[in-house]
Every structure is written in C-alpha cells, then in structure tokens.
Amino acid sequence: MSSPPTAPPTTPQTSSGGEPPSRLGPFRAGAALLRNTWRGVTSMRTALVLLFLLAVAALPGALFPQRSLNAFLVDDFYADYPTAAPIVEALGGFEVFASPWFAAIYLLLMISLVGCVLPRSREYWRGMRQPPVAIPRNLSRLPHHASGASVEAPEAVLGRARTLLRGWRTVERSEADGSRTVSAEKGYLRETGNLVFHLSLIGILLGLAGGKMYGYEGDVIIRADGTEFCNSSVLGYDTFRAGLRVDGTDLNQFCVRVDRFNGSWLPNGQPATFGADVAYQTGEDLRNGRTSWRPTDISINQPLRTDGDRIYLTGYGYAPEFTVTWLDGQSRTGEVQWRPVDLSGTQLSEGATKFERPGVTDPEARRTTQLAVTGTFAPTGAIDQQGRLASVHPDLRAPTADVNVLLGDLGIDDGRGQSIFAVDQQKIDDGELRSVAQDRLGIGDTVRLPDGTVVRFDGVTPWVNLQVGYDPGQVWVLVFSMLMVGGLSLSLLIKRRRFWVRVQATDGDTTGSRVELGGLARTDRAGYGEEFDRLSAELLAPTQNKDG
C-alpha cells in the first residue's frame, strides 16, 4: 500500500520588500497608528479644543491664591479650608501655571499649531504662485453672472476689463473656440491674515515660554527712609522665582533707594493714589563707578524700567520701631516690617520684632534671654466692640500697638530659617517661649517687664514692596500680539472673490462681440453682489444687457 501523497512544501508569501507579512504587519500597524495620531493632533479642531482647554486650565489660577504671587494668601487658605487645601495643593491649584498638567496642555497646543499651520503655509505659498483658475465653461451657473452683445471689438472690451481689474491678479487666455478670457482673483490677503494670526499665536507662546525660561521675578520689602537695594544676588530678595535657565548668578545690575512713601486716601480710607520717591543707579553707572543717583518716582501703574528690568510698587505697610533697655543700661533698637492682615485696606498689621541681649557670652544664657515684641499694629488705632485693637484708616493718624512681649528661646541659633513676621509657635507650645508682658502702646509709651527691662514704642516707618521682574520675551509677545490683531483684522475684513470675463467676436461682425461675465465669492458673499454689479455695469455699458 502506498502512502497518501503529501502536499508540496509551500514558502511563505512575501511582500514587495521580501519580508513575511507577519513581520511587516506590526510595523505597518504602528506606523498607521502614529500617522493617524499625528493627523489628529495637528488638525484645526484639535488646536481649537486645546486652546479652549488652556483657557479652562487657567481658571484655577484666578480662583485659588497662587504661591508665586502671594504665599500669605495660600497660608490663609490653609487656615480657612484645612480639608480642601491639601487636595488643591496635590492637584497643583496653588501653582497652576507651573504645574505639569498645564505645561502638557501648553506643549500639546504648541505642537498642534505648528503641525497645523506650517503645512497650510506651504500650501498657501504654492497657491500664491499659481495663476487664477481658468474660466468655467458655463458662467450662468455661478451665483453672479451677466452677459450682453457689445458693439465694440473684443480687444476694446478686454482693454476696459484690464483697466477695471487693476489691482486684481489676472491672467488672459485664448480658448479653442476663438474666444478670449480674463480670470481675475482678489482677496489673497484674507488667507495671509489667517496665517499671520496663527503664526503670531505660535510666536506668543514661544515668547511666553522664553520669558519663563530666561526671566526671573522677585519681591523685596524696603523701608522708605533712604534704604537701598541692589540687584546683585538672589540673597537680597525676600522671595525669588527664577526661570528654568536662570541660576541667579548673572542678574542685571542696578541699585534703587527708596526715600519716601507717598500715599493719599479718600475720607472712607480707600486708597486714592500711592507711590514712592526713589533714586536709582543703572548697571552702567555701577560699572563706571558713578556715585550720583538718578531721582524718579514710581507708582502702581508707573514702574521703573532700567537695564531690562521692571520695578513695580505692589504694596506698602509699616515698620514699628521698638527700643529695649535692660537693667544694666544697655539697649537695642529694632525696626522690622510688620505684615498687613486686614484685607479691607486699613493696614492693620501683625509682626514680631526680635532682640538678643547684648553682652551675654554664655550660649545657654543667650539662648534663654531672647526677646520678641509681637502683637498688632494699627496706623489709626480704635477699639472695637470686643475691646480689641482695630484700625479705621490706613494713614498714620493715631499709631497704636497692642504688644505681647515673649521671653525665652526664639530659635535664632537653631540654624533653621524662620519668618520675620512671627515667632515659632512650636517654641511657645513647648514652653521655651513665654509671655512676660502685654500692653497697649502709643508712640513714646513704655512697658516694663518683671525683671525691670523696659520696652519703648519709638515710632513708625513706612515700607514698600517692590517687585523686580525681567522678561526677555515680553517685547516679542507685544510684537506678535499686534501682528495677531492685524492678521485677525485682515481675515475678517477682506473677502476673497473671483471674476471672469469671456469675450467672443460676433459671427459675421468684425466690430461687435459677445461678452459673458461671472463672479464667485470664495468666502462670505455679503457685499460681493454690489461689487459684481458695479464691474458688470462698467463692462456692459456699451452693450445691450441680456442676462443678469
């Protein structure tokens, strides 16, 4: 018995490249997935959705306090909403514009716009180099059309058409039936404006990104008594926010001196104007060793601009001055700014002025004899219904301070940073700091501690908060913003339209001609009917109108 025949061995079919389909299949599928993903990301619809998402993502920055703008408001939010604050913190709600999810939307929008606009720019460039399209065969099917028999020769009609269509992109052609045609098109700037708008949007995003990478911003509180500040190091700032490419070692050099704070208020205490008399030295002055100062003034909407930096006046407050005199006759004077806590604008402030007893060499004795004058300061003091100190006006009309003098270990020698506006609450809870005296003081009043030490309230000095900002991308943002407005105006005001003329000599008549006209608006038809009627009336004036 013979064995059943066996099928001949088969070889796997190969693609044109010689590889089995089992190998090329996953690669083709992956390439198709990437291609479709890229098309989806770079579509205009996706760009619009991302632009909307960017606007929505910026809303938390307006609803929640931002740590980069005012860290104290974030602390107040934690105090008012202890349950919700950690959730907002985890989601990046206090640093919206520096959060990863906001950066992701920003980056995707940039990619989408670039991938969408650049191909359109190439297509527009090709279209600009192409002549207007040939005349349609049947002009009567167009939204705008007219025709008539002219007594003029075809060349005369074409001459008048050239004159009327001056400023249009035109091309003349000869048809197979012997007729002469003119194809005209106008309104290419509409697409130019559209592209300028989108390219400017990309430029704005790049300008903002450049500012975030190479710019910096810092806040510094300066007493308005001739105190100076020099932009030489980040150590001089109270808060400093550096760009991603800024290490703080190459800041623009300048110095500013605050001589006087100027404020005016309405009778109800609302601020009318406030500013500061300042003097400054530019980087060139410092490099050339000039010692003279340039006087000027700054206010809320009038910053000082020097060496590429902008110096804004963003707030003001008061620094109470206290003098502590110990039993041995030694004294120390402290003048530290206190933080305004009344958001209604009365400048009711809280703070802590800290002292170390002079002449104490023993580390333990020095640590346990430190003093802090804490409490509340009112520029125009009054007593509320609960008997607490309140302020009824932000001007220095009746400076009053409710002080609580603390004695003990302030933690100055612990090696840890601490706020200048408060003492370490943990020290109070642990009993390392204790209250030894409380009183309400006006200027010149004193309070005596149990050991005979005297604390005197000497006076008040205004301080101002200066915000120093450097943004190398701001000029580009301004330029591209103006271009974007111009591009948007072009795309909205200019309408793209086409106009065709066909002229054919009348059979058996060497002087007459048959004229056909057609018009088509590539965008909105509004307004083109009047223009077409005007052109038709001019061209068909010596004709007998047949159709319109």
C-alpha positions in Angstrom: 0.0 0.0 0.0 1.4 3.3 -1.0 1.3 6.2 1.4 -1.0 9.2 0.6 0.5 11.9 -1.4 1.8 14.8 0.6 1.3 18.4 -0.3 4.4 20.0 -1.6 6.1 22.4 0.8 5.0 26.0 0.5 7.0 29.1 1.0 5.5 32.0 2.9 4.4 34.8 0.7 6.5 37.8 0.9 5.8 41.5 0.4 7.4 43.6 -2.2 10.3 44.1 0.2 10.9 40.4 0.6 9.8 40.2 4.3 7.0 38.0 5.5 3.7 39.7 6.3 4.0 38.5 9.9 7.0 40.7 10.4 5.8 43.8 8.5 2.3 43.7 9.9 3.0 45.2 13.4 5.3 47.8 11.9 2.7 48.9 9.4 0.1 49.0 12.1 2.3 51.0 14.3 3.2 53.4 11.5 -0.5 53.8 10.7 -1.3 54.5 14.4 1.4 57.1 14.6 0.3 58.7 11.3 -3.3 58.9 12.4 -2.4 60.2 15.8 -0.3 62.9 14.2 -3.1 63.9 11.9 -5.5 64.1 14.8 -3.1 66.1 16.9 -2.3 68.6 14.1 -5.9 69.1 13.0 -7.5 72.5 13.4 -10.3 71.0 15.5 -7.7 69.6 18.0 -6.0 73.0 18.1 -9.3 74.7 19.0 -10.0 72.2 21.7 -6.6 72.6 23.2 -6.9 76.3 23.1 -10.2 76.0 25.0 -8.7 73.6 27.5 -5.8 76.1 28.1 -8.3 78.8 28.9 -10.2 76.4 31.2 -7.0 75.2 32.9 -6.1 78.8 33.7 -9.3 79.3 35.7 -7.9 77.8 38.9 -5.2 80.4 38.8 -7.8 83.0 39.2 -10.0 81.1 41.7 -7.2 80.0 44.1 -4.3 82.1 45.5 -1.0 81.4 43.8 2.0 80.9 45.9 4.2 82.7 43.4 2.1 85.9 43.8 1.2 85.8 47.5 2.3 83.0 49.7 0.4 84.5 52.7 -2.9 84.1 51.0 -2.1 80.4 50.5 -1.4 80.1 54.2 -4.8 81.9 54.9 -6.5 79.4 52.6 -5.0 76.5 54.6 -6.3 78.1 57.8 -9.8 78.7 56.3 -10.1 75.4 54.5 -7.9 72.8 56.2 -9.7 69.9 54.5 -9.7 71.2 50.9 -6.3 72.9 50.9 -4.2 69.7 50.8 -6.3 68.4 47.9 -5.9 71.7 46.0 -2.1 71.5 46.7 -1.9 68.0 45.4 -3.6 69.0 42.2 -1.3 71.9 41.7 -4.0 74.5 42.3 -1.7 76.9 44.2 0.9 76.8 41.3 -1.3 76.4 38.3 1.0 77.9 35.7 3.9 75.8 36.9 2.0 72.5 37.2 2.8 69.6 34.9 -0.7 69.3 33.5 -0.8 72.9 32.5 2.6 72.5 30.8 1.3 69.4 29.0 -1.7 71.3 27.5 0.6 74.2 26.6 3.1 71.9 24.8 0.4 70.0 23.0 -1.2 73.2 21.8 2.2 74.3 20.5 2.7 71.0 18.6 -0.8 71.1 17.2 -0.5 74.7 16.0 2.9 74.1 14.4 1.8 70.9 12.7 -1.4 72.6 11.5 -0.1 76.0 10.4 3.2 75.0 8.7 1.6 72.7 6.1 -1.0 75.4 5.4 1.7 77.9 4.9 3.3 75.7 2.3 0.0 75.3 0.5 -0.6 79.0 0.6 2.8 79.7 -0.9 2.1 77.3 -3.7 -1.3 78.8 -4.2 0.2 82.3 -4.4 2.5 81.2 -7.2 -0.4 79.7 -9.2 -2.3 81.8 -11.7 -6.0 82.3 -11.2 -8.1 79.3 -12.3 -9.4 79.0 -15.8 -12.9 80.3 -16.6 -15.8 77.9 -16.1 -17.5 76.5 -19.2 -21.0 77.7 -18.2 -20.9 81.0 -16.4 -24.7 81.1 -16.0 -24.4 78.5 -13.2 -22.4 80.9 -11.0 -24.1 82.9 -8.2 -23.3 86.1 -10.1 -23.4 86.2 -13.9 -24.3 88.6 -16.7 -24.0 88.8 -20.5 -24.6 91.1 -23.4 -23.8 91.9 -27.0 -21.3 94.7 -27.4 -20.7 97.0 -30.4 -17.1 97.1 -29.5 -14.4 94.8 -30.8 -13.1 92.1 -28.4 -9.8 93.9 -27.9 -11.5 97.1 -26.8 -13.6 95.1 -24.3 -10.5 93.4 -22.9 -8.8 96.7 -22.6 -11.6 98.1 -20.5 -11.5 94.9 -18.4 -7.8 95.3 -17.8 -8.4 98.9 -16.5 -11.3 97.9 -14.2 -9.5 94.9 -12.8 -6.3 96.8 -11.9 -5.2 95.6 -8.5 -6.6 92.1 -9.2 -4.5 89.1 -10.0 -5.3 88.5 -13.6 -4.4 86.1 -16.5 -5.6 86.2 -20.0 -6.2 83.0 -22.0 -7.3 82.1 -25.5 -10.0 79.4 -25.8 -10.2 76.7 -28.6 -13.4 78.3 -29.9 -11.6 81.6 -30.6 -12.9 83.5 -27.5 -10.6 85.5 -25.2 -10.9 85.2 -21.4 -9.8 87.0 -18.3 -9.5 85.2 -15.0 -9.2 87.6 -12.0 -8.9 86.9 -8.3 -8.7 89.2 -5.3 -8.6 88.9 -1.6 -5.5 86.7 -1.1 -4.6 88.8 2.0 -7.5 87.1 3.8 -5.6 83.9 3.9 -2.4 85.8 4.6 -4.2 87.4 7.7 -5.4 83.9 8.8 -1.9 82.5 8.6 -0.4 85.6 10.3 -2.9 85.2 13.1 -2.0 81.5 13.7 1.8 82.1 13.3 1.5 85.0 15.7 -0.2 82.8 18.2 2.7 80.4 18.0 5.1 83.4 18.4 3.2 84.5 21.6 3.5 81.0 23.0 7.2 81.0 22.2 7.7 84.4 23.7 5.9 83.3 26.9 8.0 80.2 27.1 11.2 82.2 26.6 10.2 84.5 29.4 9.6 81.6 31.7 12.9 80.0 30.9 15.2 83.1 30.9 13.3 85.5 33.1 13.1 86.0 36.8 10.9 87.7 39.3 11.5 88.7 42.9 9.9 90.7 45.7 11.8 92.8 48.3 10.5 94.9 51.1 12.4 98.2 51.6 11.9 100.8 54.3 11.0 104.2 52.9 13.8 106.0 54.8 16.6 106.0 52.3 17.2 102.3 52.5 18.9 100.9 49.4 18.6 97.6 47.4 21.0 96.4 44.8 20.2 93.7 42.3 23.4 91.8 42.7 22.3 88.5 44.2 19.2 86.5 45.0 20.1 86.8 48.7 18.8 90.3 48.7 15.3 89.3 47.8 12.6 88.2 50.2 11.2 85.9 47.6 12.8 85.0 44.3 11.3 83.0 41.4 13.9 82.1 38.8 13.3 80.8 35.2 14.4 77.3 34.2 17.6 78.6 32.7 18.4 81.2 35.4 20.7 80.3 38.3 20.7 83.7 39.9 24.4 84.4 39.3 24.1 86.8 36.4 21.3 89.2 37.3 21.1 92.7 35.6 22.9 95.1 37.9 21.2 98.2 39.3 20.6 99.8 42.7 17.5 101.6 43.9 17.0 103.7 47.0 13.5 104.4 48.5 13.5 107.9 50.0 9.8 108.4 50.8 6.4 106.8 50.6 3.6 109.0 49.2 0.0 108.0 49.8 -3.4 109.7 49.6 -6.6 108.2 50.7 -10.3 109.0 50.4 -12.2 110.0 53.6 -13.5 106.5 54.0 -10.0 105.1 53.9 -9.9 103.8 50.4 -6.6 104.4 48.7 -6.7 107.2 46.0 -3.0 107.1 45.0 0.2 105.8 46.5 3.7 105.9 45.2 7.3 106.3 46.3 10.1 108.8 45.7 13.1 106.8 44.7 16.6 107.2 43.2 18.4 104.6 41.2 21.8 103.7 39.6 21.9 101.8 36.4 24.3 98.9 35.6 26.4 101.3 33.5 26.7 103.7 36.5 27.9 101.0 38.8 30.4 99.7 36.3 31.8 103.1 35.7 32.0 104.0 39.4 29.5 106.8 39.3 28.2 107.7 42.7 25.4 110.0 41.7 21.8 108.8 41.9 19.0 109.4 39.3 15.8 110.6 41.1 12.4 109.5 39.9 9.1 108.2 41.3 7.2 105.0 40.9 3.6 104.2 41.5 1.1 101.4 40.8 0.9 101.9 37.0 4.2 103.6 36.6 7.1 101.2 37.1 10.8 102.0 36.9 12.5 100.4 33.9 16.2 100.0 33.9 18.7 97.6 32.3 15.8 95.4 31.0 14.2 95.0 34.5 10.9 96.4 35.6 10.5 97.6 39.2 6.9 97.8 40.3 5.4 99.2 43.5 3.0 96.4 44.6 2.2 97.2 48.2 3.1 99.1 51.3 3.0 98.8 55.1 4.6 100.0 58.3 7.5 99.0 60.4 7.1 99.9 64.1 10.3 100.8 66.0 10.9 99.5 69.5 13.8 100.0 71.9 14.6 97.5 74.6 16.6 98.8 77.6 18.0 96.2 80.1 18.7 96.8 83.8 22.5 97.2 83.1 21.7 100.2 80.9 22.4 98.5 77.5 19.7 99.0 74.8 18.9 97.8 71.4 16.5 99.3 68.8 14.7 97.2 66.3 12.7 98.3 63.3 11.2 95.4 61.3 8.3 95.5 58.9 5.0 94.1 60.1 2.6 92.3 57.7 -0.8 93.8 56.9 -3.6 91.3 57.7 -6.7 93.4 57.1 -7.8 92.9 53.5 -10.2 95.8 53.8 -7.3 98.2 53.4 -7.0 99.7 56.9 -3.4 98.3 57.2 -4.0 96.6 60.5 -0.7 94.6 60.8 0.9 91.8 62.7 4.5 91.1 63.3 7.4 90.2 65.6 10.5 92.4 66.3 13.2 90.2 67.8 16.1 91.1 70.1 19.1 89.4 71.7 20.5 90.7 75.0 23.9 92.3 74.4 27.0 91.3 76.4 25.9 87.7 77.1 28.7 85.3 76.3 27.3 82.1 77.7 25.4 80.2 74.9 22.7 78.8 77.2 22.1 82.2 78.8 22.0 83.9 75.4 19.5 81.3 74.1 17.1 81.7 77.0 17.1 85.6 77.3 16.0 86.4 73.8 13.0 88.8 73.5 10.3 89.2 70.9 7.9 92.1 70.7 4.8 90.6 69.0 1.3 91.8 68.6 -0.9 94.0 66.4 -0.3 97.5 65.0 -2.9 100.0 63.8 -1.9 103.1 61.9 -5.1 104.8 63.1 -6.0 102.9 66.3 -9.5 102.4 67.6 -11.2 99.9 69.9 -13.8 97.5 68.5 -16.9 96.2 70.4 -14.8 93.2 71.8 -12.2 95.6 73.2 -9.6 94.6 70.6 -7.4 97.0 68.7 -8.7 97.9 65.3 -7.6 100.3 62.6 -10.1 102.7 61.0 -7.8 104.4 58.5 -4.6 103.3 56.7 -2.8 106.6 57.3 -0.6 107.3 60.3 -3.1 109.4 62.3 -3.0 107.6 65.7 -0.4 104.8 65.6 -1.2 102.3 68.3 0.3 98.8 69.1 -1.0 96.0 71.2 2.2 94.3 72.2 2.9 90.9 73.7 6.5 90.5 74.9 7.9 87.0 74.8 11.0 85.9 76.6 13.0 82.7 76.0 14.4 80.8 73.1 13.4 82.3 69.7 15.2 79.6 67.7 17.6 82.1 66.2 20.6 79.8 66.8 18.9 76.6 65.6 20.2 77.0 62.1 16.7 76.9 60.6 15.1 79.7 58.6 12.1 81.4 60.2 9.6 84.1 59.2 10.4 87.7 60.1 6.7 88.3 60.7 6.2 85.7 63.5 7.8 83.5 66.1 8.0 79.8 66.1 4.6 78.6 67.5 6.2 75.3 68.5 8.5 77.1 70.8 5.5 78.6 72.6 3.8 75.2 72.8 6.9 73.6 74.2 7.2 76.3 76.9 10.6 77.6 75.5 8.9 81.0 74.9 6.6 82.6 77.5 4.7 85.8 77.6 6.1 88.2 80.2 4.1 91.4 79.5 1.2 92.7 77.5 0.1 96.3 77.0 -1.4 98.8 74.5 1.2 101.4 73.5 1.1 104.7 71.6 4.2 106.4 70.3 6.5 107.1 73.3 4.8 104.7 75.7 6.7 102.0 77.5 6.0 98.6 79.1 8.2 97.2 82.0 9.0 93.5 82.2 9.1 91.7 85.6 12.9 91.8 85.6 12.9 95.6 85.1 13.6 95.6 81.3 11.8 98.4 79.5 10.3 98.2 76.1 9.5 101.6 74.4 7.4 102.2 71.3 9.5 104.8 69.5 7.7 105.4 66.2 6.8 104.0 62.8 8.5 104.0 59.4 6.6 103.1 56.1 7.9 100.4 53.9 7.1 99.5 50.3 7.1 96.2 48.5 9.0 96.3 45.2 8.6 93.6 42.6 11.5 93.2 40.2 10.8 91.4 37.0 12.9 90.5 34.0 11.2 89.0 31.0 13.2 88.8 27.7 10.1 87.6 25.9 7.8 90.5 26.6 8.9 92.5 23.5 8.2 89.5 21.3 4.9 88.9 23.0 3.9 92.5 22.3 5.1 92.3 18.6 3.3 89.1 18.0 0.1 90.3 19.7 0.0 93.3 17.4 0.6 91.0 14.4 -2.2 88.7 15.6 -4.6 91.6 15.8 -3.6 92.8 12.4 -3.9 89.3 10.9 -7.3 88.8 12.5 -8.5 92.1 11.1 -7.4 91.1 7.6 -9.1 87.7 7.8 -12.3 89.3 9.0 -12.5 92.4 6.7 -11.1 91.1 3.4 -13.2 88.8 1.3 -11.7 86.6 -1.4 -13.6 86.6 -4.7 -13.2 85.7 -8.3 -14.3 87.4 -11.5 -14.3 86.0 -15.1 -14.7 87.7 -18.5 -15.3 85.9 -21.7 -15.3 87.9 -25.0 -16.0 86.4 -28.4 -16.3 88.2 -31.7 -19.8 88.2 -33.1 -20.2 85.9 -36.1 -20.0 87.9 -39.3 -19.3 91.2 -37.5 -15.7 92.3 -37.1 -16.6 95.1 -34.8 -19.1 93.6 -32.4 -18.5 91.0 -29.6 -20.4 88.8 -27.2 -19.5 89.4 -23.5 -20.1 87.0 -20.7 -19.3 87.8 -17.0 -19.3 85.6 -13.9 -18.4 86.1 -10.3 -17.9 83.8 -7.3 -17.1 84.7 -3.6 -14.7 82.2 -2.1 -15.9 83.2 1.4 -18.9 85.2 2.5 -21.0 86.5 -0.3 -22.1 89.6 1.6 -21.0 92.7 -0.2 -19.7 91.0 -3.3 -23.0 91.4 -5.2 -22.6 95.2 -5.2 -19.1 94.9 -6.4 -20.0 92.5 -9.2 -22.9 94.7 -10.3 -20.5 97.7 -10.5 -18.0 95.8 -12.6 -20.7 94.4 -14.8 -22.2 97.8 -15.4 -18.8 99.3 -16.4 -18.0 96.4 -18.8 -21.5 96.1 -20.3 -22.1 99.9 -20.5 -21.9 100.0 -24.4 -23.8 96.7 -24.6 -27.3 95.5 -24.7 -27.7 93.5 -21.4 -29.2 90.1 -22.0 -28.8 88.4 -18.6 -28.1 89.4 -15.0 
